[in-house]
């Protein structure tokens, strides 16, 4: 059955009007009947660290590149053996950086002259027996390590602590919203949204205090004090207030 052109035009117009109306309805803003309050709240809890990481290594110098690398490799082997003897697992030991650099002598009006080579091998280590951290550092120095960076103490699985901090933050936001509502002569109707600061999910670390690393060959152990760590979450919470 054929429709006249006028009928087709009318049908097309009606269809376009329907689409336009539909599009208009879907894009219409949602109206909120009340006052929106945004509260920023911080939740905090503490935990004792259960994981420690350090970077340790050996720097050697020799007249030739081969001699510098050979001497360095021998010392690094002793350092790794000391780590394993202390109970550090193979999976917790990895090479972090290896470098070989020429050493120069500079003089006025003359080109620099190579006087030797410096080899460096840095190893990243993690272990869980925090109470033996100072003893381990001393053992590394005795076996030839002349570079130590750390220790850094971490919470290996911070999820439970983070959830606890989140609960504190939400509770604090609720209390604060009720206070503002009362001051304004309103009441809290409901919570509209919660957003978490992305930085709160970053690794949680703290650098320990340490003493006497230079004197590790003495009878007393290096003192390492892990202390406790703050686990913090920062939230932005939006509330709807009404009369």
C-alpha positions, 0 to 999 in steps of 0.5 A: 500500500502506497501512502501519499507524499503528504502522509509520509511527510507527516509521519516523518515529522511525527517520528522526528518530534518523538525522537527529539522529545525522547532525547530531551527527556534523557538529557534533562538534569536531575533536580534535587529538592534540598541543600547539598552539603559536601564534607571532607573527612579523614579516617585513620588507624595504626598498624605495626609494620610486618615487612621490611625492605632495603637496598644494599650493594657493593661499590668497588674500584680498580684500574681496569673494568674487568678487575672492578667487575670481578672484585665486585662480583665476588663481594656481591656473592658473599652478600647474597650468601649472607642474606640466604644464611639469614633466612631471606628467600630467593624470591625476596632477593633481586638485582636493582641496578648494575653499573660500570663507570670510568673514573677521570682525573681532570687538570687545567687545559688538558683532556680528562684522563681515565684513572680507573673504573667503578663498578656498582651492584645494588640488590633489593631485599625484603624480609619479614623478621623485623626483629632481626633487621639490625643484625642483618644489616651488620652481617651485610656490612661484614660480608662486604656491602658498603651501600645501604639504603633503608630500611623501609617498613611496610604493611604487607596486606593493608586492606583490613587497615584501609577498610577500618580507616574508611569506616572511621572516615564515613562515621566522621562525615556523618557526625559532621553533616549532622552538625552542619545541618543542625546549625543551618536549621535543617536535617540530613535526608540522605547521603548522595555520594562518596568519593575516595582520594586516589592517593589513599591507595598508594603504598604505605611506607615509613623509613626506620631510624637506624644507628651505628651502621658504620660501626657494624663490626662492633659487638653491639647490633645496629639499632632499628626502631620500626614503631607504628604506621598511620593508615589514612583514608580521605573521603569526600561525602555529599549529603542532601539536607532538608527542612 
